[in-house]
Amino acid sequence: MQDNQKIFLDSNIVIYAYCNNSVDKQQKAKKLFVEKEITISTQVLQETANTLYRKFKADFHTICSLLEECVDNVSMLHVNTGKTVFQACKIAEKYQYSFYDSLIIASALEAECQILYSEDMQHNQFVEGKLKIINPFL
């Protein structure tokens, strides 16, 4: 990665960093947190909390602690706005991603990130000529 690139992490990357059900993926996800310019969004926090509660049966005290640690370890927390939602609709229509994946992409674009790490989206796709999607587990 180039030193000046800003990186956005999808919720699946954050979840792997905090869950040890796949040690290889956990190690790779944790390494991404040490990059210089990491951004996540409020949506990433929401999806992470929901997954930790529903799938991993974590209690909310633990979830809150993990989310606080996550926020402390990123450079920027992007807050989604109405503009983000409208941009997500355009992205969903143009690129055929789900609305929620498009919302992640819209957030990454608004935060001026050059790389979006996600396990769930098309590897090596460029969005709007500005954002490259990378699956770090390939």
C-alpha positions as CSV (number, residue, x, y, z in Angstrom):
1,M,0.0,0.0,0.0
2,Q,1.2,3.5,-0.8
3,D,1.7,5.7,2.3
4,N,-0.8,8.3,1.2
5,Q,-3.7,6.0,0.5
6,K,-6.8,6.1,2.7
7,I,-8.4,2.7,3.5
8,F,-12.0,1.9,4.4
9,L,-12.8,-1.4,6.2
10,D,-16.1,-3.2,5.7
11,S,-17.8,-4.7,8.7
12,N,-16.8,-8.3,7.8
13,I,-13.1,-7.2,8.1
14,V,-13.8,-5.7,11.5
15,I,-15.7,-8.8,12.7
16,Y,-12.8,-11.1,11.6
17,A,-10.4,-8.9,13.6
18,Y,-12.3,-9.5,16.8
19,C,-13.5,-13.1,16.4
20,N,-11.1,-16.1,16.4
21,N,-13.3,-18.6,14.5
22,S,-10.8,-18.2,11.6
23,V,-7.3,-17.5,12.9
24,D,-5.8,-16.9,9.5
25,K,-8.5,-14.3,8.6
26,Q,-8.2,-12.8,12.1
27,Q,-4.5,-12.2,11.7
28,K,-4.9,-10.6,8.2
29,A,-7.8,-8.4,9.4
30,K,-5.8,-7.2,12.5
31,K,-2.9,-6.3,10.2
32,L,-5.2,-3.9,8.3
33,F,-5.8,-2.0,11.5
34,V,-2.2,-0.9,11.7
35,E,-2.3,0.9,8.3
36,K,-2.0,4.6,8.5
37,E,-5.3,6.0,7.3
38,I,-8.1,3.7,8.3
39,T,-11.8,4.8,8.1
40,I,-14.9,3.0,9.1
41,S,-18.5,4.3,9.2
42,T,-21.3,4.3,11.7
43,Q,-22.9,1.5,9.5
44,V,-19.8,-0.6,10.1
45,L,-20.2,-0.2,13.9
46,Q,-24.0,-1.0,13.6
47,E,-23.4,-4.2,11.5
48,T,-20.5,-5.3,13.8
49,A,-22.7,-4.9,16.9
50,N,-25.5,-6.8,15.3
51,T,-23.3,-9.7,14.1
52,L,-21.6,-9.9,17.5
53,Y,-24.9,-10.1,19.3
54,R,-26.8,-12.4,16.9
55,K,-24.1,-14.7,15.6
56,F,-21.6,-14.8,18.4
57,K,-24.0,-14.2,21.3
58,A,-21.9,-11.5,22.8
59,D,-23.4,-9.4,25.6
60,F,-23.8,-5.6,25.0
61,H,-21.1,-4.7,27.6
62,T,-18.6,-6.8,25.6
63,I,-19.9,-5.4,22.3
64,C,-19.6,-1.8,23.5
65,S,-16.0,-2.4,24.7
66,L,-15.1,-3.9,21.3
67,L,-16.7,-1.1,19.4
68,E,-14.9,1.5,21.6
69,E,-11.6,-0.3,20.9
70,C,-12.4,-0.3,17.2
71,V,-13.1,3.4,17.1
72,D,-9.9,4.1,19.0
73,N,-7.9,2.2,16.4
74,V,-9.1,4.0,13.3
75,S,-8.2,7.4,11.9
76,M,-11.8,8.4,11.0
77,L,-15.3,7.5,11.8
78,H,-17.5,8.5,8.9
79,V,-21.1,9.5,9.8
80,N,-23.6,8.5,7.2
81,T,-26.0,11.3,6.1
82,G,-28.9,11.7,3.8
83,K,-26.4,12.5,1.0
84,T,-24.7,9.2,1.7
85,V,-28.0,7.3,1.4
86,F,-28.8,9.0,-1.9
87,Q,-25.3,8.3,-3.3
88,A,-25.8,4.6,-2.2
89,C,-28.9,4.4,-4.3
90,K,-27.1,5.6,-7.4
91,I,-24.2,3.2,-6.8
92,A,-26.7,0.3,-6.3
93,E,-28.3,1.1,-9.6
94,K,-25.1,1.6,-11.5
95,Y,-23.0,-1.3,-10.1
96,Q,-25.8,-3.8,-9.0
97,Y,-24.6,-4.0,-5.4
98,S,-27.1,-4.5,-2.6
99,F,-28.2,-1.2,-0.9
100,Y,-26.1,-1.9,2.2
101,D,-23.0,-2.7,0.2
102,S,-23.6,0.4,-1.8
103,L,-23.9,2.4,1.4
104,I,-20.4,1.1,2.5
105,I,-19.1,2.2,-1.0
106,A,-20.7,5.6,-0.7
107,S,-19.2,6.1,2.7
108,A,-15.8,5.2,1.5
109,L,-16.1,7.5,-1.5
110,E,-17.3,10.4,0.8
111,A,-14.3,9.8,3.1
112,E,-12.0,10.0,0.0
113,C,-10.6,6.5,0.5
114,Q,-8.8,4.9,-2.3
115,I,-9.1,1.3,-1.1
116,L,-12.1,-0.6,0.4
117,Y,-11.3,-3.9,2.0
118,S,-14.3,-6.3,1.9
119,E,-14.7,-10.0,1.6
120,D,-18.2,-9.6,0.1
121,M,-17.7,-7.4,-2.9
122,Q,-16.1,-7.9,-6.3
123,H,-12.3,-8.1,-5.9
124,N,-10.3,-5.5,-7.8
125,Q,-13.3,-3.6,-9.0
126,F,-12.9,0.2,-9.4
127,V,-15.9,2.3,-8.4
128,E,-16.3,5.7,-9.9
129,G,-12.7,5.6,-11.0
130,K,-11.7,6.4,-7.4
131,L,-12.1,3.4,-5.1
132,K,-10.6,0.0,-5.5
133,I,-12.3,-2.9,-3.8
134,I,-9.9,-5.5,-2.5
135,N,-10.6,-8.9,-0.8
136,P,-7.7,-9.2,1.6
137,F,-8.2,-12.9,2.1
138,L,-7.5,-14.0,-1.5
